Amino acid sequence: MENDKITVCLIRHGITKGNLEGRYIGTTDEPLYDNKIQKVYPDADLVVSSPLKRCVSTARLIYPENKIEIIEDFRETDFGRFEGKNYRELSGEPYYQKWIDSNGTLPFPDGESRECFIKRTNNAFNELVKTSFNRQKKYITAVVHGGTIMAVLERNFGGDFYDYHIKNLEGYRFEVEVVCCNGQKNSYLYKNLRRI
C-alpha cells in the first residue's frame, strides 16, 4: 500500500567549540565538542545528514543502528568573510553592521546569500520528501544545521527565518501529506509542526 503521509524530524547537530564561542561556523568542518546525547529522539526508518562532521557524528550518536545517508545540499550556509569569527571580532567591520541592520538578508561577503541558501536547502528537502514517498519510508530524520532547519521551515510553514532558531540537539517534527486531485499527486501539505 502506498504512503500518503510521512513524519519528518529535523534535528540540529550537537555542540561544537565554535558554537560555544558564538562563532559563525558554516563551511568549517568542525567536530563535535561533546559526544553526550541525553535526550530520546523519535525512531526513524530513514536518517539523512549534512556532509559535515558535526552532523554525521550527531546522527551516528542518535541513530547508531541506522545507515546514515548524506545529502550534500543540507550543508550550512557559506558565511564568507564572517566564517569562524564571532560578533566581537566583527564589530568594527562596516559591512557586518549593515548585515545586522538588514536582519541578515544581505549576502555574506565572499559567501552565500540567504536567497541562494534557502533555495539550495529547499530543493534538497523537496527531493528528500519525494524520494521518501517513492521509497515507502514513513519516519524520516534529517540531522542538519540550524540554518538548514530555519530555511526549510520558513519556506513550508511561513513566518520569519529566525522564528525557527533552535539550540544544538533540539529539533522540530511535522507531517507531510500528499495532496491529490483527480487521482494525481499534485503537491504536499505540511502540518502539525511541533518542537522535539
Number of C-alpha atoms within 10 A of each C-alpha: 4 8 14 15 20 19 19 24 25 27 29 26 27 26 21 19 14 19 18 9 12 14 18 20 22 21 16 16 12 17 19 20 14 11 13 12 12 8 10 8 16 14 14 18 13 19 22 23 29 24 20 23 16 24 29 21 21 26 27 16 14 20 18 11 8 15 13 20 15 18 18 14 19 27 22 23 26 22 22 17 14 21 19 18 16 16 15 9 11 14 11 10 11 9 14 19 15 13 15 11 11 11 11 16 14 17 18 20 16 12 16 16 19 20 12 12 21 21 16 18 24 22 14 17 19 13 11 16 19 13 12 20 18 11 12 15 17 18 18 21 25 29 31 29 28 23 24 26 27 20 25 22 23 17 14 13 14 10 11 13 20 15 11 19 16 18 13 15 22 17 24 18 18 17 18 19 17 18 14 12 9 6 7 9 11 10 12 18 12 18 14 10 14 11 13 16
